[in-house]
Amino acid sequence: MRRDRNLVGRIGPERWSTEVLHHPKRSEAGRSVTYAAGVLSRIDEFDAAFFGISPREAAWLDPQQRLLLELAWEAMESGGSSLSARAHRLRRYVGISAVD
């Protein structure tokens, strides 16, 4: 289902003090001129046990990794992938790259 919504919004002060970090000049080191971001909500609702991930490991997972697991599972279900014993021999791969 497609919903036309803008999911980028202003970062709230509960995350960090935007007042302290704000500066009108981009050249000012350690400061920012904008606080817009696409922020994931409800990351605490991730069901680590469902994916066989220990609570200790789940605490260190990047929220984007959690989202990838949930969406990959949803895609397999929507695509009709069977999770039977025979289907466990089938491998699925995801390629990801980052520069951070």
C-alpha positions as CSV (number, residue, x, y, z in Angstrom):
1,M,0.0,0.0,0.0
2,R,1.4,3.4,-1.0
3,R,0.9,6.4,1.1
4,D,2.3,9.8,-0.1
5,R,4.0,11.0,3.1
6,N,7.2,12.9,3.7
7,L,9.1,10.8,6.3
8,V,11.9,13.3,6.8
9,G,11.3,15.7,9.7
10,R,13.0,17.8,12.2
11,I,15.1,15.9,14.8
12,G,13.5,16.4,18.2
13,P,15.3,17.9,21.2
14,E,15.0,14.6,23.1
15,R,17.7,13.1,20.8
16,W,20.3,15.9,21.4
17,S,20.5,19.6,22.1
18,T,20.0,21.2,18.7
19,E,20.3,24.6,20.3
20,V,23.9,23.9,21.4
21,L,24.9,22.5,18.0
22,H,23.2,25.1,15.8
23,H,25.3,27.6,13.9
24,P,24.2,29.6,10.8
25,K,27.5,29.1,9.0
26,R,28.4,25.7,7.5
27,S,32.1,26.4,7.9
28,E,31.8,26.4,11.7
29,A,33.4,23.1,12.8
30,G,31.3,20.8,15.0
31,R,28.1,22.6,14.3
32,S,25.1,22.1,12.1
33,V,22.8,24.3,10.0
34,T,20.0,21.8,9.7
35,Y,18.4,19.1,11.8
36,A,16.3,17.3,9.3
37,A,16.4,13.5,9.2
38,G,14.6,10.4,8.3
39,V,14.4,8.8,11.8
40,L,13.2,5.2,12.5
41,S,10.6,5.0,15.1
42,R,9.6,2.0,17.4
43,I,13.0,0.3,17.0
44,D,12.4,-1.2,20.5
45,E,9.7,-3.4,19.0
46,F,12.1,-5.6,17.1
47,D,11.5,-9.3,17.8
48,A,15.1,-10.5,18.1
49,A,14.0,-14.0,19.2
50,F,12.0,-14.5,16.0
51,F,15.2,-14.1,14.0
52,G,17.3,-16.3,16.4
53,I,19.2,-13.3,17.7
54,S,20.3,-13.2,21.4
55,P,19.2,-10.1,23.4
56,R,22.9,-9.3,23.9
57,E,23.5,-9.2,20.2
58,A,20.2,-7.4,19.4
59,A,21.3,-4.6,21.7
60,W,24.2,-3.9,19.4
61,L,22.4,-4.2,16.1
62,D,22.1,-1.1,14.0
63,P,18.4,-0.1,13.6
64,Q,18.9,-0.3,9.9
65,Q,20.0,-3.9,10.2
66,R,16.8,-4.6,12.1
67,L,14.7,-3.0,9.4
68,L,16.5,-5.0,6.7
69,L,15.7,-8.2,8.5
70,E,12.1,-7.4,8.9
71,L,11.6,-6.1,5.3
72,A,13.5,-9.1,3.9
73,W,11.2,-11.5,5.8
74,E,8.2,-9.6,4.6
75,A,9.4,-9.7,1.0
76,M,9.9,-13.4,1.2
77,E,6.4,-14.0,2.6
78,S,4.9,-11.6,0.0
79,G,6.8,-13.4,-2.7
80,G,5.5,-16.8,-1.7
81,S,8.8,-18.2,-0.4
82,S,8.1,-21.3,1.5
83,L,9.9,-21.8,4.8
84,S,9.6,-25.5,4.6
85,A,12.6,-27.8,5.1
86,R,13.2,-28.0,1.4
87,A,13.2,-24.2,1.1
88,H,15.9,-24.0,3.7
89,R,18.4,-25.3,1.1
90,L,17.6,-22.2,-1.0
91,R,19.9,-19.2,-0.1
92,R,19.0,-15.6,-0.3
93,Y,21.6,-12.8,-0.3
94,V,21.6,-9.1,0.2
95,G,24.4,-6.9,-0.8
96,I,25.0,-3.6,1.1
97,S,27.6,-1.0,1.0
98,A,28.2,2.1,3.2
99,V,30.8,4.8,3.3
100,D,30.4,5.8,6.9
